[in-house]
Amino acid sequence: MDARQEPYYGRDLALVHHRGFGFHAAACAPGVLAMLEPILARDGLVVEIGCGSGLLSRELVDAGHRVIATDASPAMLDVAREHLGPDAPELRVVALPDDPLPEADAIVGVGHALNYLPDGNAIDRALVAVAQALRPAGVLALDICDLRWGQVRRAAVGQGRAGRDWAIITEFSTPAPDRFVREIITFLPNPDGSWRRASERHENVLIDTALLPARLAQLGVCAQMLNAFGDETLPDGLRVVSGIRER
């Protein structure tokens, strides 16, 4: 799937995600910022992957970081521009693993962006691209879904959430040990007071994250798997890969 032709997170889902799911970025931000303190001290460049509607981007900019925020979804970036306003960092459409990343002193991301790639090979190629983009002593901090994400959700039932001006219904399935699927229906109000409905199917590729430190070591990044960026509690099966580029 070419992310620029048929991206995950069309306009309606991007808006619902922004309005109703900012809690993940808010919870992760303090830990991410702590990991980036050495980068801030040397005025390094932070590249954010899977920036979505700019919720973590706002935290990075407000902390004083130089940021390039990227996402594969043009609709998400449109929402980010609206959210961040005149203080928005540079925003770029980047669809890993093929689009180049700018050289960076840190690469960060919340929202398990790499799991949206089509297969394990694409995830590996994205990790190569990330490692190559990191400058020496550069910081890596990303969340990523482990195989356990699917294991603990095999019996998950559908769920719905709603706010004043949005609603979402999601059904889950695990068609294979390394696949987790969301069938998503969103509802947003039209100017005339009616509600419009949109649907998306998201298929996430799950990986054995225990293998990541050894793979990243081959790429010159000394990494470890963590249960969180900081003091937040992440959902079961969501891990954090944290590392430093050594060469």
PyMOL commands that set and color helices and strands:
alter all, ss='L'
color gray80, all
select helices_A, chain A and resi 11-20+23-35+37-41+55-62+74-87+113-116+120-133+147-151+209-218
alter helices_A, ss='H'
color red, helices_A
select strands_A, chain A and resi 45-48+66-71+90-93+104-109+134-145+159-163+166-176+179-189+195-205+221-226+238-245
alter strands_A, ss='S'
color yellow, strands_A
deselect
rebuild
show_as cartoon
